Amino acid sequence: MDKTSSQSQKHPIPGRKYRVVYDKAGCIGVGACEAAAPLFWKLQEDGKATFVPKEAKKSETAEELIIDGKDFKVNLEAAEVCPVQVIKIFDEETGEQIFP
């Protein structure tokens, strides 16, 4: 793994964008993502989480949001605490999967 890849897994690269991809169909409704990042995640009445930001792309089974580096850590925390790992984070520039 090169230096940029290992750095991006722990800390955002300044000016970089990240894509958060959420497999809504696989969500079991624990709500850990909402607890970790309430400005980005909330549980709906159906027991599934959803992105809070309006710019998120949503379908019945999946959601996607492009975030700035400043929002990377909180979304990484949400992904890390998800017990079924349905939240994935990608480097938007390189396509590299950062988590999991």
C-alpha positions in Angstrom: 0.0 0.0 0.0 1.5 3.4 -0.9 1.8 6.3 1.5 -1.3 8.2 0.1 -3.5 5.1 0.5 -2.5 4.5 4.1 -2.9 8.2 4.9 -6.3 8.3 3.4 -7.5 5.4 5.5 -6.7 7.3 8.8 -7.1 10.9 7.8 -8.7 12.8 5.0 -6.5 14.3 2.3 -7.1 18.1 2.2 -9.4 19.1 -0.7 -10.3 15.5 -1.5 -13.9 14.3 -1.9 -15.2 11.0 -0.6 -18.2 8.9 -1.7 -20.2 7.2 1.1 -22.3 4.3 -0.2 -25.0 2.8 2.0 -26.6 -0.5 1.3 -30.0 0.3 2.8 -31.4 -3.2 2.0 -28.8 -4.7 4.4 -29.5 -2.3 7.3 -30.8 -3.9 10.5 -31.8 -0.7 12.2 -29.5 -0.6 15.1 -29.0 3.2 14.8 -25.3 3.3 15.6 -24.7 5.4 12.6 -27.2 8.0 13.8 -25.6 8.0 17.3 -22.2 8.6 15.7 -23.1 11.1 13.1 -26.6 12.6 13.7 -26.1 15.4 11.2 -25.7 12.8 8.4 -27.8 9.8 9.5 -31.2 9.2 11.0 -33.5 6.2 11.5 -36.8 6.3 9.7 -40.1 4.9 10.8 -39.4 1.7 8.8 -36.4 1.0 11.0 -33.8 1.7 8.3 -31.3 4.5 8.4 -31.2 7.2 5.8 -28.9 10.1 4.9 -30.0 13.5 6.4 -28.4 15.7 3.7 -30.8 16.6 0.9 -28.1 16.1 -1.8 -27.8 12.4 -1.1 -28.9 10.1 -4.0 -31.5 7.7 -2.7 -33.3 4.6 -3.9 -35.3 2.0 -2.1 -32.2 -0.2 -1.6 -29.2 2.1 -1.6 -28.1 5.6 -0.9 -25.0 7.6 -1.9 -23.5 10.9 -0.7 -20.4 12.8 -1.8 -18.7 14.4 1.2 -15.7 16.8 1.8 -12.7 15.9 3.8 -14.1 17.9 6.8 -16.9 15.4 7.0 -14.8 12.3 6.5 -14.0 11.4 10.2 -17.6 11.5 11.4 -18.8 9.4 8.5 -15.9 7.0 9.0 -17.0 6.6 12.6 -20.6 5.9 11.5 -19.3 3.3 9.1 -17.0 1.7 11.7 -19.8 1.3 14.3 -22.3 -0.2 11.9 -22.6 -3.9 13.1 -23.4 -5.2 9.5 -20.9 -2.9 7.7 -23.4 -1.6 5.1 -21.7 1.8 4.9 -18.7 1.9 2.6 -16.4 4.9 1.9 -14.5 5.4 -1.3 -11.9 8.0 -2.4 -13.8 9.9 -5.1 -10.7 10.7 -7.0 -9.0 7.3 -7.1 -12.0 5.0 -6.5 -10.1 3.3 -3.7 -12.3 1.7 -1.1 -11.3 3.3 2.2 -13.7 1.3 4.5 -14.3 -1.4 5.2 
